[in-house]
């Protein structure tokens, strides 16, 4: 198995775990969305709180040029730590929601 296929499997496994625990609000679900053709991976929150529609990404990850780009992480514990524990090397993880000039201080990949 090549590195990208391994990364895809790890990402999907980690994101699936985030869909399991229920929200405090029963009317909100979490759904995993995997697109292996375009290498985009999401966990969406979808539902209602009263009359307010909830529809947003909780986690968004892209595979770009062999790197795992964490584009959004709105979790308490942090998806990046899960990806690292699962075996993705830190030099292949880019925190895409941080500006390029800040990334060298994060001790992960610094792709621009």
Buried (B, 14 or more C-beta within 10 A) or exposed (E): EEEEEEBBEBBBEBBEEBBEEEEEEEEBBBEBEBEEEEBBBBBBBEBEEEEEEBEEBBBBBBBBEEBBBBBBBEBEEEBBEBBBEBEBEEEBBBBBEEEEEEBEEBEBBBBE
